[in-house]
Amino acid sequence: MAIIVNLDVVMAKRKIRSKDLAAQIGISEQNLSLLKTGKVKGMRFDTLQKICRILDCQPGDILEYSDQTD
């Protein structure tokens, strides 16, 4: 069971760079990189809300649930 983060895919579709998104959200590029790679244990709802507003998407576009085990 895993949560897959598709933030990099949505960013590519919207043609926005990590540097620009991080600045608009108000987090560091390093923290955004950790979010993109799924190396975080959680995400604040206000951060998710800002990402969705800026990228004009839904949380389900960014986060995906997979029942498969690695």
N, C-alpha and C positions, 0 to 999 in steps of 0.2 A: 504494500500500500504506500503510495507516494503522491505528493503534490508536485506537479510539474509547472515550472515558471516559464511562461512564453513571452516575457517582457521584451526580450531582444527581437523577437519576431514582430511584435506590434510596433516597436520603435522603428524597425526597418521599413515596415509598411507605411508609417507616417513620416519617414525620412527625417528623423530627429536624432541628433547625436547625444551620446551619454552626457557629455559636458553640458549641453544645453538643457537637457531634462533635469539633471542634478541641480543646476542653478535655479531653474524654475520651481522645483519642489522644495529646495532649501536643505538638501542633504549633500554630503561629499560624494565625489565621483567614486571613491573607494566603497562607500556604503551602497551606492547604486549598483556597482559591479557585483557586490555580494548578493544583492537582491536578484539581479539578472541570472546569476549562476545557481540560485537556490541554496546558497550556503548559510542562510539565516534560519533561525528557529521560528521566527514570527515577523509580522509586519503590522505596524500601527494602522488602524483604519483611516486616520487622517492622511497618512502617507499614501495609502491606496486610493483614497478619494482624490488627492491632488494628481496622482499619476493618471487616473481615469479622466479627470477633467482636462488635463493638458493633452493627452493622447486621444481624447474623444472616443473612449471605449468603455466597456463594461468589465467588472472584476473577472468575469468568466472568460474574457478574452485573454487575460493575463495569467490566471491560475487555472490549472486543470488537474483533476483527480484521476489517478491511475490505480487500478486494483492489482496490477501485476507486481510480483515480487522480483527483486533483483537477484 
